[in-house]
Amino acid sequence: ASTLLDPDERAQTILFLASVYARNKPAEASAWSLERATASPEFEDSLSGSVKIWMTADSEAASRWASSLPIGRTRDIAALAVVEAISSKDTDGAKHWAKDIRDAALRQKAFDTIERNKPPL
């Protein structure tokens, strides 16, 4: 069976749709992406993108939602998105989020992001 889009085009389309949804309804878009990312890794980027957009609209609600997720890969992805959203403004907060990421590769990416984005002294 053939598909209409190759895997890269499909991933880009999913990410685009999730970002449009997130700009209008970030909480709903994050929940939509979470539900799909749990079943299919191709939605992980849309989860991350939705959380980042939500962080710009309402960082308290987005971080509260991310911290309420069950421990596992999707929570780690959401936590990394929080780190990426706050690391240039709140290094200590970003470190707090990063240390709780269980996936070693995602945790390292979080700490690399913090180091790259930390404000000058």
Solvent accessible surface area in square Angstrom, and as a share of the most:
residue,aa,sasa,rsa
1,A,158,1.23
2,S,110,0.71
3,T,113,0.66
4,L,182,0.91
5,L,73,0.36
6,D,72,0.38
7,P,110,0.69
8,D,112,0.58
9,E,88,0.39
10,R,108,0.39
11,A,39,0.30
12,Q,119,0.53
13,T,54,0.32
14,I,15,0.08
15,L,59,0.29
16,F,128,0.53
17,L,98,0.49
18,A,1,0.01
19,S,19,0.12
20,V,57,0.33
21,Y,79,0.30
22,A,1,0.00
23,R,158,0.58
24,N,110,0.56
25,K,108,0.46
26,P,25,0.16
27,A,41,0.32
28,E,83,0.37
29,A,0,0.00
30,S,0,0.00
31,A,48,0.37
32,W,68,0.24
33,S,0,0.00
34,L,33,0.16
35,E,119,0.53
36,R,78,0.28
37,A,7,0.05
38,T,101,0.59
39,A,91,0.70
40,S,31,0.20
41,P,99,0.62
42,E,66,0.30
43,F,23,0.09
44,E,27,0.12
45,D,93,0.48
46,S,0,0.00
47,L,0,0.00
48,S,19,0.12
49,G,19,0.18
50,S,0,0.00
51,V,0,0.00
52,K,72,0.31
53,I,41,0.21
54,W,18,0.06
55,M,14,0.06
56,T,118,0.69
57,A,73,0.56
58,D,66,0.34
59,S,54,0.35
60,E,127,0.57
61,A,21,0.17
62,A,0,0.00
63,S,26,0.17
64,R,150,0.55
65,W,49,0.17
66,A,0,0.00
67,S,51,0.33
68,S,81,0.52
69,L,11,0.05
70,P,102,0.64
71,I,110,0.56
72,G,31,0.30
73,R,116,0.42
74,T,22,0.13
75,R,57,0.21
76,D,6,0.03
77,I,9,0.05
78,A,0,0.00
79,A,4,0.03
80,L,11,0.05
81,A,0,0.00
82,V,1,0.00
83,V,0,0.00
84,E,44,0.20
85,A,24,0.19
86,I,25,0.13
87,S,0,0.00
88,S,60,0.39
89,K,159,0.67
90,D,65,0.34
91,T,28,0.16
92,D,111,0.58
93,G,18,0.17
94,A,0,0.00
95,K,91,0.39
96,H,102,0.46
97,W,37,0.13
98,A,0,0.00
99,K,119,0.51
100,D,69,0.36
101,I,1,0.01
102,R,158,0.58
103,D,47,0.24
104,A,68,0.52
105,A,77,0.60
106,L,22,0.11
107,R,78,0.29
108,Q,103,0.46
109,K,107,0.45
110,A,0,0.00
111,F,74,0.31
112,D,65,0.34
113,T,3,0.02
114,I,5,0.02
115,E,111,0.50
116,R,170,0.62
117,N,51,0.26
118,K,97,0.41
119,P,65,0.41
120,P,131,0.82
121,L,227,1.13
